[in-house]
Amino acid sequence: MTKLIESIPNASNIARAELDSGITLLVYENPAVQSVNLMGSLHAGSIYEMPGQSGLASLAASALKTGTVSRDFDAIHGALEDVGADLGFRGHVHKLGLSGKALAEDLGLLLQVASEALREPLFPAEHVDRLRGERLTWLQYSNYDSRYRAAKAMREALYPDTHPYHFGTYGSDDSISKLRADDLKAFHAAHFGPRGMILVIVGAVDAGEAIRLAADAFGDWRNAAQPPVEQAPEPETLSTDRRPQVFLPGKTQSDICMGVVGPARKAEDYLAATLANSVLGEFGMMGRIGKSVREEKGLAYYAFSRLGGGHGPDPWTVSAGVNPENVELAISSIMDEIERLTTEAVTDEDLADNQSYFTGRMPLRLESNEGIASHIHSMESFGLGLDYLARYKDLIYGITKEDMLCAAQKYLRPDNMVIAVAGPEAGDPAGDSG
Amino acid sequence: MTQLTHHTLPNGLTVLLREVHSAPVISWWLAYRVGSRNEPTGLTGISHWVEHMMFKGTERFPAGALDREIDRAGGQWNAFTSMDATKYFETLPADKIDIAMQAEADRMSNAIFDADETESERTVIISERQGAENQPTFWLAEEVRGAAFRVHGYHHEIIGDETDLRTMTRDDLYRHYRRHYCAANAAAIAVGAFDSEEMLAKIESLFGSIEAEAAPDLFTRAEPEQQGERRVIVERPGKTAFLELCHRAPPADHDDWMKLQIMNAILSGSGGASDNKTSRLYQALVKTEVAASVGAWLTPTVDPYLYSIMVTLRDDRRPEEAEPLLLAEIERLKTEGVSEAELNKARKQTRAAFAYSTESVTEQAYWLAQSFILGDVTWFDNYAERLMQVTADDVREVAERYLLPRNRVLGILHPTDSEQEPAPA
């Protein structure tokens, strides 16, 4: 049987190289599979958008595979699909994310197409126009999605419109409608570059060969225009509307999204906050909130909490879907659990359970290429060190009940909380089924 | 893949074991041959509700105890109800798997079905249905299935009709459980880091004492032959229109199923890793800016079901514009067939998709469980090989045989209040 300690990715079994272009490359050999996974990021997220251009970074990411100097749309997709490979780009707030997979024999092709897409996209106008239409369709569908609207209303009330987290990465009908191919080209020229880029390769590959293939694809990339890395500030003001409501016709369920500003991944109290979050709305089928709202009161099919924990002050949220007549009861039940978490230290059993949960789940998270690549990417991206997973158990067991209480008290302040609800208006016939 | 070992205990329990030592993890599944297809009118949704009640405890493992126990061990567990089956699984670090095996053996016979818990879960399940109803496409799918199956149990959604969810009793649920949850109607599946002999011995010690009962006669009603094209229109608030085009398809154990799967790969992509922008339907519908997206599904089922194509229309286009483009692609399949290049691409995509889907022990175990439900425990093991044998002539023949107007159900979702904007946040 494989020993866990031997299989944990760490500094001794991850090959780390810096390409001439400045890209940090990390390779982990996993001979147990037939495939290879590619994961990466570069500093080209929505945080670099100009006012009024919300959605630009994301649309540019979506358009990278519509045509390059070397291949047109059909040639790009033909090359990938002919071998069952997959390659995608996604614009996040801070970074553009890259993910792909292929049979191990096709790693060279995957890297080459990724390089062409990132370095020499043409953003053909007809394809950008088509993608814009698809994006608008998605946004208009989402505008009638109660869960999407609750999360959007929470985000917009929690972060002022001077903060990058106020905006969704997919943009709005208004902002997307105005974007043209030239906007994408300008954004690419100004922000896409190798400095700060991370590339992770995991799978049935030889590390030396993978490094050579990556160097062939990306080693000579340069962009002197790349700006300094942007940081997201702490939001200074909250909207005066802490209880936004969105009324949607024809819905039978209301979605609740409650949020406060949470810790960034690199915050000292991040791990304590994640353990506290697990007690609140995750451990043992959605934690204390799941037990109260779902199991005891039968109010909701889903009710859970989640901590963002990215490169900046992401939200710490609680979400639930309930019958419209139970909205206030569900909110008060959730608030009761938040008050309990912020006034009483968790029990010894809670602490032990959650420490065991966090450390015990590591083998499952490291079972697939994608899981391994995700962890390696996080270690590099957040500067945790490649021995982080090896130190992880000690870090988790070093957290005390007092640490969790302090983190909960610091972030889960009712006066800083936004409570958004999206669903049917009172009296809507479709909302009367419960 | 490593060798599959197949046993049957004296009480009828099927046991499927596959050793995989690439990670110190075991995925453990119990699959029962009962799903929404076996539900009569008045009891729609009962299989799914019983699945929920299985998490409400036994005397040995009270409600919530296993949630904590399995999370504490770093595992994951869940259950799925499908049209054909109810499946339960736990994936855990290999040295912690015993608790999951004990729990599944226990709840095969000893689930409590407490009356208060049943009532509490009634509102949870209605909430689950109402959450789905908030998606306009749920209403379209429900209406299309209702139109496609007048008699057979595939006609209702797995979640069930709300009227039944409001009237079913605790005793209905308990009867359904007692009737269908027995060793002869189930399979125990383990994939992961274990020794097969030791694992079999554990299973025998835990499940061997469960009383032998004859497998239940499952409630099924054969769907009569369709007599012509059927159409349904759904109207819901929103701005996005959808079109779903279905044709009747054979069950998964039919020789034509694999041929249709290759046909689907050529029409819409393999359904594996690729996002399929070279597929015929993407080229015909999305690249021409009629649709925002298009996808197609051939579900492996026990009884004849549907091959379904779903089109999301762009904001400024109507379903009536998509329909002739779809039908033209279907006619093209019948008249022109497919090229060797398309066939080779579908084969390579299949090989890749198979490699991806067998990377985790949980996925491998899922497919073994599904194979058991389909009546052939080697169904997934032979999947890729059988697909590789499909020829261009096979694809053309099944297109001619199945993609017929008289086998067709077409559903359209019209957004109704494009003038009425949702209230701003």
Interface residues (C-beta under 8 A of the other chain):
Chain A: M1 T2 K3 L4 S7 A32 V33 Q34 S35 F73 D74 H77 G78 L80 E81 D82 V83 G84 A85 D86 G88 K101 A102 L103 R130 G133 E134 L136 T137 W138 Q140 Y141 N143 Y144 D145 S146 R147 R149 K152 A153 E156 A157 P244 Q245 V246 F247 L248 P249 G250 K251 T252 Q253 D255 F283 G284 M285 K291 R294 E295 E296 K297 G298 L299 A300 Y301 Y302 G321 V322 N323 D353 S356 Y357 T359 G360 R361 M362 P363 L364 L366 E367 S368 N369 A420 A422 E425 S433 G434
Chain B: H21 S22 A23 P24 V25 F55 A63 G64 D67 R68 D71 R72 A73 G74 G75 Q76 T91 L92 P93 A94 K96 E119 S120 E121 R122 T123 V124 I125 I126 S127 E128 Q130 G131 E133 N134 Q135 P136 E162 A193 R236 P237 G238 K239 T240 G269 S270 G272 A273 S274 D275 N276 K277 T278 S279 V286 K287 E289 A292 S293 T312 L313 R314 D315 D316 K345 K348 Q349 T350 R351 A352 A353 A355 Y356 E359 S360 V361 D417 Q420 P422 A423 P424 A425
